[in-house]
Amino acid sequence: MVQRETVTDAPAYLRDVVTMLCREIGFRTYRDTDRLDKTAQYISDRFASLTLPVTRQTFRYNGKTYQNIIAELRGNASPEQVLVVGAHYDTVRTTPGADDNASGVAGVLGLARLLAGTTLSKTVRFVAFALEEPPVYRTHNMGSYHCARILHDNAERVEGMICLEMIGYFCDQPGCQHYPLPFLNLKFPNTGNYIALVGNLRSKGFTVEMAKYFRAGTDLPVVTLNAPPVVLGIDFSDHWSFNKFGYRAFMVTDTAFYRNPNYHAPTDLPETLDFARMAKVVEGLKAAVEEWGK
């Protein structure tokens, strides 16, 4: 029997995942293929423990093989309609990557754990992408690009993609939240006590719809922003790859370097994250995915 996640045990589960990736495995750069393979196996085992079917999508970069890990919750009425929920599991060489992006991976696993055993009409695919950080960043060598390209080549009916990119850092001091353009300071809070859903203009309808469902599932504040690439950071993650193939996609984020002073630093450690509020992010996503999947 699948153990269903509860509100009370979710923060501990998320902490366990982040700690495993940061403390037990550590740096996960494109050069650390042994550590990336260990991470892929860990993620695969976590998905399999939920009795979800797991597949590995391999690709080559710079003479080495990398793996996207995919688990599927298949819909029972319209399984051809697909929602992708993903996060990258690699890091840059300067950090163990608690927020960037062990938090995103933990969120994907936590969401899968919440939904395992749920009956949905449509299909949800949970994906852990092998490579996102430099030197492959925003190129066709990203794991998410390979995933999106294969979906496109197979003419699959992808209705949207949700990218979890840094979801664990929150701050409550006035002025701790920053923005790429001055006018955004007038529109959004100056404290980092919220989660953001961020995407391009083409994905606005999808973003706003999912944000409405998200709010119904949690009391965590959420803001949305859909803007052109001139807004620095609007497409700085794996949703970029899906946008390249015409899919609607947005990023769930704590806004990264606009809030978290530990971004890409050795100090990006588990103890800097707020796992209670991370759990609220996952609860909101559960509500959104369930409503979409009806």
N, C-alpha and C positions, 0 to 999 in steps of 0.2 A: 504494500500500500504506500502511495506517495505521501510523504509528510508535508502537509500544507503549511505555508508560512502564516504566521499571525502577526498582529500589530506589535505584540510584546516582544517577540523573538527576532523581528526583522533587523533592528540595529545591531544585535550581536552577530547575526549571520553576515551582514554587510562588513562589519569589522573583521570577522574571520577571513573573508575573501581578500580584503585589502591588505591585511597583515600577512597573509600567505604570499601574495604577489610581491610585497615590498620587503618583508623581513626574510622570508624563507628562500625566495627566488632572487629578488633584488633587481639590479639594472637589467633592462630588457631591450637593448638596442638591436639594430639590424645585424650587428656583428656578433651578438651573443646568441647564436643559433641554438646552442644546447639549452640555454635558459628559455628561449622562446618555445622550443619543443616541450620543455617541462611545463611551461605555462599552458600551451595548447592541450597537453594531456590532462592537466588539472581541470581546465575548463570543460573539456570533453567528459571527464568523469563526473563533474558536477551536473552537467546536463543529463547524462545517462542515469544518474541516481534519481532523477525525476521521471524516469521511464519515457523520456522523449527520444525519438530517433535522432541520431547524431551522424553527420557526415563531415568529411574534411575536404576542403577545396584547396588544392595545392597550386602554387605558382612559383616561377623562378625569378630571381633578381640577383644580378651581379654574381652569377654562378652558383647560387645557393637556393635551396627550396624552403618555402614558407607556407604556412597553413592558415586558412580561415576555418573556424569551427562553426558549424551550423546545426542548430536544433530546430525542430519543427513541431508546432502545435497545429495539427491539420484541422481545417474547418469541416463540418459535417454536411453543410448544405451548399455552400459556394466555395469550395476549396481552391478554385482557380484564382480567387481574389486574395491578394497577398499583401500583408504589411510586414516590412522589415524593421526590426529593432536591433541596433548594433552599436558596438564600441570597439575601439582599438586597444590592444593589450601590450603594445611596445612602449618604450620610453626613449627619451634622449639620454645621452651618456652621462649627464651631470646629475641625475636624480633617480631615486628608486620609484618615483611616480605614484605616490598615494592618491593624490587628486587627479593627476594627469598620467595614466588614465585608469588606474586600478579602481577608482570610484565608479567610472563608467562601466567597467566590466562587472563589478559587484552589482551595479544597478540592473544590468541585463540579466545576470544570474538570479538576482532577487526577484525580478519581475517574472522570469520563467518559473520560479518556485511558487510564486503567488498564483500563477495561472495554470500550473500543471494539474491535470484532472478536470479543468474547466471545459465545458462544451461551448464552442463558438461556431458560428456559421461560416466564418471566413478563416483563412490560414494566417498564422503569425510565425515568422521565421526570426529566431534569435541568432545573431551572428557576432562572433568575436573576430575582429580583423587583425591580421598579423602585423601589418606595417602601415603607419600613418605619419610618423615623425620624419624629420630630415634624415637622409638626403632624398627620400621619396616623396616628401610632402608636396601635395598639390600636383602630382604627376600621375601618369598611367601605371606607375609601379606600386601605387598604394593597394593594400589588400582590398579596400572597399571599392576601388575602381575595377579590379578584377571581378569582384562579386556583381557589381552593377552591370558590367559589360556582358557577363554570362546570362544574367536575367534578361537583358535586352536582346541578346542574340537568340535566346530561346523563346522570345516573344511572350514572356510571362506577364501576367496582368498585375503589376505592382501598383497598388493604389496609393502607397506612400512609404516613406522611410523616416524613422525616428533615430537620431544619432545622440547617444549619451556621451557627452564630452565634458568631464570635470563637473561633478554634481555634489561634492562634499564639503566645500568651504563656504562658511557663512560668517558675516560680521555685523555687529549691531551698533557700532560707534558712528555717529554722524560724520560724513566725509570719507568713510572707508571704501565707498563704492565710486568708481570712476567710469568715464565713458569716452568713446573715441572722438565725439564731436560736441562742442560746447552746448548746442541747443538741446542735446539729450539730457543734460543736467536739469533742464526745466520740466521735462516730461516724466522722468523716472526718479525713483528714490535715491537719496544720497547715502543710504545704509544698505549693506549687502545681506539683507535678511530674506531674500526671495530667490526663486529659481526663474530662469528666463528660457523662453522658447523662441528661437531665433532662426530666421530663414530668409530666402530671397523673395522677391515680389511675386513670382509665379506660384510660390507655395503659400501665399497668405491665407487663402481660404481654408486649406488643410490645417495650417497652424492655428488659426482662430477657432476652428471647429474642435480640434483636439484640446486646446486650452480650456474651452468651455466644459468638456467632459472631465478634464484634469481637475478643475476647481471643485467639481462635485464630489471628488474622492478624497480631498485633503484640505486642511485649513492653512497649508503653507502658501504664502503669497506667491503669485506667479504673474509675470509680465510677458508680453509678446512684442517682437520687433521683426518686421519684414521690410527689407530695404535693399537697395542696389549694392554691388560690391565696393562702392566708394566708402561705405561705412566699414572701417577696418575691423575685421574679425567676424563679419557677418557670415562668411563661408569658410571659416578656418577649421574645418574638420571633415569627417567622412561623409557628411551630407553633400559636400561639394561634388564628390564622385557621382552620386545619384542624380544631382542636378545636371551633370554633364550629359546624362542619357535621357534627360527630359522628365525625370521622375520628381514628383513633389516630395520635398524633404525639409526637415528642420532639425535644429540642434537643441537639446536640453542641456543647459549649462549654468554654472555659477558665475559665468562671465570671465573665468580664467584670469589673465594678467590684469584685467580691469578691477580685480578684487583681491586675488590671492597673492600675497607677497612671496610665497614659496614657489611660484611657477618656475618650472625647469631648474629648480635649485636642490641642493642636497637636503634642504630642510622640508621638502615635500614628503612628510612622514604621516603615518596613521594618526598619531596623537593630535595633529592639527585639524582633523576633520570632525564634523558634527554628524555622527551616525544617526542620531534621532531625527534630524531634519533630512538626512539622506533617505531614511525610511519613509518619510512623508512624500518625498519625490517619487519613490517607487509606488506608494499607495495611489498617488495621483495618476501615475502612468497606468496602473492596473485599471482604474476606473475608465480612463480614456480608451484603452485597448478593448476592454469589454464592451463598451458602448459602440465602438467602431465595428467590432466583430459580430454584432447582433444580426 
